[in-house]
Amino acid sequence: MPSTVIELEVNGSDEEFIAKPGTTLLSALRDTLGLTATKRGCGVGTCGTCTCLLDGDAVMSCLVPVETVNGSRVKTLEGVTPTDGTLAPLQQAFLDGFATQCGFCTPGMIMAAEALLADNPTPTRADVVRAISGNVCRCTGYESIIQAILDAAERMAVA
């Protein structure tokens, strides 16, 4: 099969590149576009480190052939961070709540939480647990992550 020209809106910018058949969205983001916040973990969709938003939905980008999402909107952690040098409320809540340790799972966790809070700005603890259930963290024990997401929801409601 020949390579395909792919057009995506990534973090609000139009991107166009050539992808070989079978190239994953993860590889396109990291290797072609240089957006390295999306992490390469298991490669089979079980760890969540590669979570990004695809047309507003949290997806495991390692499982998505990029040619199947041509014309879509993609948001990565780089697109969450404000351009003024500050942190987004969700990022600040993770920092304030010590919800990161090694940080490897953090981009995927934040993107899963971003999708949750966009759909449900006042989640319950059970909603948060369900939203991050596809994301593995080996350091924090999850409690600080869950609390950070709940704290971010409160901060965003007040803002």
Backbone hydrogen bonds, N-H to C=O, Kabsch-Sander energy under -0.5 kcal/mol:
donor,donor_aa,acceptor,acceptor_aa,energy
4,T,19,A,-2.8
6,I,4,T,-0.6
6,I,17,F,-3.6
8,L,15,E,-2.4
9,E,72,S,-2.6
10,V,8,L,-0.7
10,V,13,S,-3.1
11,N,9,E,-0.6
11,N,74,V,-2.9
13,S,10,V,-2.0
15,E,8,L,-3.3
17,F,6,I,-2.1
19,A,4,T,-2.9
23,T,20,K,-1.9
25,L,61,S,-0.7
25,L,64,V,-2.7
26,L,61,S,-1.8
28,A,24,T,-2.3
29,L,25,L,-2.7
30,R,26,L,-2.7
31,D,27,S,-2.2
32,T,27,S,-1.1
32,T,28,A,-0.7
33,L,28,A,-2.2
34,G,30,R,-0.6
35,L,29,L,-2.9
36,T,34,G,-1.1
38,T,35,L,-0.6
39,K,37,A,-0.6
39,K,49,T,-1.7
41,G,39,K,-0.7
51,T,48,G,-1.7
52,C,59,V,-1.9
53,L,75,K,-2.7
54,L,57,D,-3.1
55,D,53,L,-0.5
55,D,73,R,-3.3
57,D,54,L,-1.8
59,V,52,C,-2.7
61,S,50,C,-1.2
61,S,59,V,-1.0
63,L,60,M,-2.0
64,V,61,S,-0.7
66,V,23,T,-3.0
68,T,65,P,-2.0
69,V,66,V,-1.5
70,N,67,E,-0.5
71,G,7,E,-3.6
72,S,69,V,-2.1
74,V,9,E,-3.5
75,K,53,L,-2.3
79,G,76,T,-1.5
80,V,76,T,-0.6
80,V,77,L,-1.3
81,T,77,L,-1.5
85,G,82,P,-0.9
92,Q,88,A,-2.9
93,A,89,P,-2.4
94,F,90,L,-1.9
95,L,91,Q,-2.2
96,D,92,Q,-3.3
97,G,93,A,-2.2
98,F,95,L,-1.3
99,A,94,F,-2.7
109,M,105,C,-2.5
110,I,106,T,-3.0
111,M,107,P,-2.2
112,A,108,G,-2.3
113,A,109,M,-2.4
114,E,110,I,-2.6
115,A,111,M,-2.0
116,L,112,A,-2.0
117,L,113,A,-3.0
118,A,114,E,-1.7
119,D,115,A,-1.6
120,N,116,L,-3.1
128,V,124,T,-2.1
129,V,125,R,-2.6
130,R,126,A,-2.4
131,A,127,D,-2.4
132,I,128,V,-2.0
133,S,130,R,-1.0
135,N,132,I,-2.3
136,V,47,C,-3.3
136,V,134,G,-0.5
143,E,141,G,-0.9
146,I,142,Y,-2.8
147,Q,143,E,-2.4
148,A,144,S,-2.0
149,I,145,I,-2.1
150,L,146,I,-2.1
151,D,147,Q,-2.8
152,A,148,A,-2.6
153,A,149,I,-2.1
154,E,150,L,-1.8
155,R,151,D,-2.6
156,M,152,A,-2.7
157,A,153,A,-1.6
158,V,154,E,-1.5
159,A,155,R,-1.7
